[in-house]
Structures are given as C-alpha cells and as structure tokens.
C-alpha cells in the first residue's frame, strides 16, 4: 500500500475519534476519497451505522444516537414533540421514531433507519424556540422545553392529550420552563385558549 492511502486512512480514523458520528461528506473538505471508508469498513476499523454515516467499532451507543443520526442527515429539520420531550427528560414517552419538524416546502428526507416521524410546520411555529445541543458529537437542533409542551397541545390529536398534560405537569414541576415562555409559544401555536385552564390549574 502506498503512503497516501495509509495517510487517508489515518486521517479518517482521527476524524472518527473526534466525531462519534462521521458523515461521508465530511471528507470533502479534507480531500479524502470516500472509497477509503469502504476499505476501513472491510478491515473492521470502521462501521457503517447508517447511510453515509460511520463510527468507530465498539463505541458506546447512547439512547439518543438515532436523534443525532437524523440531525446529521436532515439538518434543516428540528427535533420536536415526543423526541424533544425525551431529550429534555420530561415525561415517560420513549418513542421508537424520531419526531422531526420539517418546513412545508422541503421534500421529506428519505431513509429507512432511523425511523422518522415528520411533522410539517411553518412560520414562527417552525422558527421560534429552537436551541442547539451536542449529542454524540453532533449539533442537534431541537425545540426548547416550553415550545415542545405548547407543540404537544397543538398536535394533541397526533400524540394524545394525556401526553400533553403529562409534559405540562412534569415540565413545570421540574422547572424546565417559565410560564411567560409557555404562554408565548401557546399564542404562536394558536392553542392559548386550549391551554389556559391547564395553565391556571398548575399555578394555583
């Protein structure tokens, strides 16, 4: 083997140590041929964990790896609803799909794994309340706790009013959000009238 392929392999392994999830397209800025990834997989030095996504073998898998993978492959989306509740540590939901807010004019991401549950949003409902977290070394965009609770009421027909009420009560008890923020997002989501009696009940 010539020195250049060895150098390419070493460079990829260095990147993989820095990033728990490595995308094939990440190699472009390093002028490394993507074919080197296949050689490393065949040699057992790297494993393919999703389409175009790689990781070092034996790296511990967190419960949020699927969220990180979706964030890598659909960067314009925002983790929402049940998946955002899980990241925030609110409630008892453990979704088997990654719930992702998608702009209305954006084609749906196409991949089999991780399983995806897209939710179309637009305007302020899509752009307000976004925060960023590092999950498995990946920058993940998700709605903050207050916006997520308001969304649960907006999409109560999809997830169930019981889930929305649990999120509200537990999030408030854990001091995950301020009432002012919750009310603002309820207004943005046009569910202020729906939420008002429940909000009044938790502060009395």
C-alpha positions in Angstrom: 0.0 0.0 0.0 1.3 3.4 -0.9 1.8 6.1 1.8 -1.1 8.2 0.6 -3.9 5.6 1.2 -2.4 5.0 4.6 -2.4 8.7 5.3 -6.0 8.9 4.2 -7.0 6.1 6.5 -5.2 7.7 9.4 -6.9 11.0 8.7 -10.4 9.3 8.7 -9.7 7.5 11.9 -8.6 10.7 13.5 -11.8 12.4 12.4 -13.8 9.4 13.7 -12.2 9.7 17.1 -13.2 13.4 17.2 -16.7 12.8 15.9 -18.7 9.9 17.3 -20.8 10.0 14.0 -18.8 10.7 10.8 -20.5 11.6 7.5 -19.0 10.6 4.2 -19.5 14.2 3.0 -17.3 15.4 5.9 -14.3 14.0 4.0 -14.8 16.5 1.1 -13.1 19.4 3.0 -10.2 17.1 3.7 -9.7 16.0 0.1 -10.1 12.3 1.1 -11.7 9.9 -1.3 -14.9 8.4 0.1 -13.7 5.0 -1.2 -11.3 4.8 1.7 -14.3 4.5 4.0 -15.2 1.2 2.4 -11.7 -0.2 2.9 -11.8 0.8 6.6 -15.2 -0.9 7.0 -13.9 -4.1 5.3 -10.9 -4.1 7.6 -13.1 -3.8 10.7 -11.6 -0.4 11.6 -14.9 1.5 11.0 -18.5 0.5 11.0 -21.4 1.9 8.9 -24.2 2.8 11.2 -26.5 4.4 8.6 -26.5 5.5 5.0 -23.4 7.8 4.7 -22.8 7.7 8.5 -19.9 5.9 10.1 -18.5 5.3 13.6 -15.6 3.6 15.3 -16.4 -0.1 16.2 -17.4 -0.6 19.8 -18.1 3.0 20.6 -20.8 3.1 23.3 -24.3 3.9 21.8 -26.4 6.3 23.7 -30.2 6.3 23.6 -30.1 9.4 21.5 -27.9 8.1 18.7 -30.9 8.0 16.4 -31.6 11.6 17.1 -28.0 12.5 16.3 -28.2 10.5 13.0 -31.3 12.2 11.9 -29.8 15.6 12.7 -26.8 14.8 10.5 -28.9 13.6 7.6 -31.8 16.2 7.8 -30.0 19.3 9.2 -32.9 21.6 8.2 -35.3 19.8 10.5 -35.9 20.4 14.2 -36.3 17.6 16.7 -39.8 18.0 18.2 -42.7 16.5 20.2 -42.0 13.1 21.8 -38.3 13.1 20.8 -37.7 16.6 22.2 -39.5 15.6 25.4 -37.1 12.6 25.7 -34.1 14.8 25.2 -35.4 17.3 27.8 -36.1 14.5 30.3 -39.8 15.3 30.5 -42.4 12.6 30.8 -42.4 8.9 30.2 -42.5 8.7 26.4 -39.8 6.5 24.7 -40.6 7.0 21.0 -39.3 4.4 18.5 -39.3 7.1 15.8 -37.5 10.4 15.7 -40.1 13.2 15.6 -38.8 15.9 13.3 -40.4 19.3 12.3 -39.9 19.8 8.6 -40.6 23.1 6.6 -43.7 22.7 4.5 -41.9 23.3 1.2 -39.0 20.9 1.9 -39.1 17.4 0.4 -39.3 14.7 3.1 -35.9 13.1 4.0 -35.7 9.6 2.6 -34.0 6.9 4.7 -35.2 3.7 6.3 -33.2 4.0 9.5 -33.5 5.6 11.9 -37.3 5.6 11.7 -38.6 9.1 11.1 -41.9 10.8 12.1 -42.1 14.1 10.1 -44.3 16.9 11.2 -44.9 19.8 8.8 -44.5 23.3 10.4 -44.1 26.8 9.0 -43.7 30.4 10.1 -43.0 31.2 13.7 -44.2 27.8 14.8 -41.1 26.4 13.0 -38.5 29.1 13.7 -39.2 30.1 17.3 -37.9 28.3 20.4 -35.0 26.4 18.7 -32.0 25.5 20.8 -28.9 23.6 19.9 -27.3 20.7 21.8 -24.3 18.4 21.2 -25.5 14.8 21.1 -22.9 12.1 20.2 -20.7 14.9 19.0 -23.4 16.2 16.6 -25.0 19.6 16.7 -28.7 18.9 17.1 -31.5 21.5 16.7 -34.5 20.9 18.8 -37.3 23.0 20.3 -36.8 24.1 23.9 -38.9 22.7 26.7 -41.6 25.4 26.7 -42.1 25.3 22.9 -42.2 21.5 23.0 -45.0 21.5 25.6 -47.0 24.0 23.5 -46.5 21.8 20.5 -47.8 18.8 22.4 -51.1 20.6 22.8 -51.1 21.8 19.2 -50.6 18.2 18.0 -52.6 16.6 20.7 -54.6 14.7 18.1 -51.4 13.0 17.0 -49.9 12.2 20.4 -52.8 12.3 22.8 -54.0 14.9 25.3 -52.7 12.7 28.1 -49.2 13.0 26.8 -49.5 16.8 26.5 -50.9 17.1 30.1 -48.1 14.9 31.5 -45.5 17.0 29.7 -47.0 20.2 31.1 -47.2 19.0 34.7 -43.8 17.3 34.8 -42.0 20.1 32.9 -43.5 22.7 35.3 -42.6 20.5 38.4 -39.0 20.2 37.1 -38.8 23.9 36.4 -37.9 23.2 32.8 -39.6 26.4 31.6 -41.1 29.8 32.7 -44.8 30.4 32.4 -44.2 33.6 30.3 -42.4 31.5 27.7 -45.0 28.8 27.7 -47.8 31.4 27.2 -45.9 33.0 24.3 -45.5 29.7 22.5 -49.1 28.8 23.2 -50.0 32.0 21.4 -47.7 31.3 18.5 -49.1 27.8 18.2 -52.7 29.2 18.5 -53.5 26.9 21.4 -53.7 29.6 24.1 -57.4 29.0 24.7 -56.9 25.3 24.8 -54.1 25.5 27.3 -55.5 28.3 29.5 -57.4 26.1 32.0 -54.5 23.7 32.3 -52.0 26.5 32.9 -54.2 28.1 35.5 -54.5 24.7 37.3 -50.8 24.3 37.7 -50.1 27.7 39.1 -52.9 27.8 41.7 
